[in-house]
Amino acid sequence: MESSNVSTFPPRGGRGIQEAQVWEAADALVHEGLRPTIERVRQKIGSGSVGRQHSLLECAGICDSIQ
């Protein structure tokens, strides 16, 4: 299944990605039958630091370690 970039929640003033972007991308990956790894989430969003995404996914209980 081909994945697309998530652009529903563009960054609002300032730098970086928003929590909602990471969670939306992770949900979309799960819906596609894929495990939401940091790299897949980053590819789906199209930007963002690995550290920021890891902390957000870890808080949501989605990932255990950086992959």
VOPAGU-2260 file (C-alpha; in pm, 1 decimal, decimal comma):
REM VOPAGU-2260
SITE   aa  ch    i         X         Y         Z
SITE  MET   A    0       0,0       0,0       0,0
SITE  GLU   A    1     142,3     340,6     -93,4
SITE  SER   A    2     169,1     595,3     187,6
SITE  SER   A    3     125,4     968,1     153,8
SITE  ASN   A    4     260,8    1264,1     344,9
SITE  VAL   A    5      43,2    1396,6     623,8
SITE  SER   A    6     -17,2    1768,8     591,6
SITE  THR   A    7    -338,4    1817,2     785,7
SITE  PHE   A    8    -158,6    1988,4    1072,3
SITE  PRO   A    9     110,8    2219,0     934,1
SITE  PRO   A   10     341,1    2378,9    1190,8
SITE  ARG   A   11     181,6    2686,0    1343,9
SITE  GLY   A   12     418,9    2972,8    1400,9
SITE  GLY   A   13     760,1    2864,6    1510,0
SITE  ARG   A   14     965,0    2561,3    1430,1
SITE  GLY   A   15     914,4    2193,5    1454,0
SITE  ILE   A   16     637,8    1944,9    1419,5
SITE  GLN   A   17     319,3    1935,8    1623,2
SITE  GLU   A   18     207,4    1645,5    1842,6
SITE  ALA   A   19    -105,7    1605,1    1632,8
SITE  GLN   A   20     104,7    1553,6    1319,2
SITE  VAL   A   21     299,2    1268,9    1478,5
SITE  TRP   A   22     -11,8    1099,2    1616,6
SITE  GLU   A   23    -201,3    1138,7    1289,0
SITE  ALA   A   24      90,8     989,1    1095,5
SITE  ALA   A   25     119,2     699,8    1343,8
SITE  ASP   A   26    -254,8     633,1    1319,4
SITE  ALA   A   27    -236,6     636,9     939,5
SITE  LEU   A   28      49,6     385,8     944,0
SITE  VAL   A   29    -142,5     152,7    1175,2
SITE  HIS   A   30    -444,1     184,9     944,8
SITE  GLU   A   31    -216,4      80,9     655,2
SITE  GLY   A   32    -110,3    -225,9     852,7
SITE  LEU   A   33     237,4     -91,6     928,2
SITE  ARG   A   34     414,2     -52,2    1261,1
SITE  PRO   A   35     460,4     321,0    1329,8
SITE  THR   A   36     838,9     340,3    1361,6
SITE  ILE   A   37    1009,8     674,6    1397,0
SITE  GLU   A   38    1147,6     654,6    1043,2
SITE  ARG   A   39     806,3     574,1     894,0
SITE  VAL   A   40     640,2     855,4    1087,7
SITE  ARG   A   41     913,3    1095,1     974,9
SITE  GLN   A   42     868,9     988,4     612,3
SITE  LYS   A   43     491,0    1027,2     633,9
SITE  ILE   A   44     515,0    1378,1     784,2
SITE  GLY   A   45     801,4    1480,0     558,3
SITE  SER   A   46    1000,3    1657,5     829,1
SITE  GLY   A   47    1079,3    1670,8    1198,1
SITE  SER   A   48    1360,6    1558,4    1419,8
SITE  VAL   A   49    1399,5    1197,6    1521,7
SITE  GLY   A   50    1432,5    1300,9    1886,8
SITE  ARG   A   51    1108,7    1500,4    1890,3
SITE  GLN   A   52     916,3    1222,8    1719,3
SITE  HIS   A   53    1061,9     962,9    1954,4
SITE  SER   A   54     958,7    1159,1    2262,2
SITE  LEU   A   55     604,1    1205,2    2130,8
SITE  LEU   A   56     565,1     840,7    2027,8
SITE  GLU   A   57     714,5     723,6    2357,6
SITE  CYS   A   58     468,7     941,5    2552,4
SITE  ALA   A   59     185,7     784,3    2354,7
SITE  GLY   A   60     323,2     437,1    2435,5
SITE  ILE   A   61     378,8     361,8    2068,5
SITE  CYS   A   62     752,8     302,1    2062,1
SITE  ASP   A   63    1000,4     168,1    2314,6
SITE  SER   A   64    1326,5     278,7    2157,0
SITE  ILE   A   65    1467,2     475,8    1867,9
SITE  GLN   A   66    1466,0     265,3    1553,7
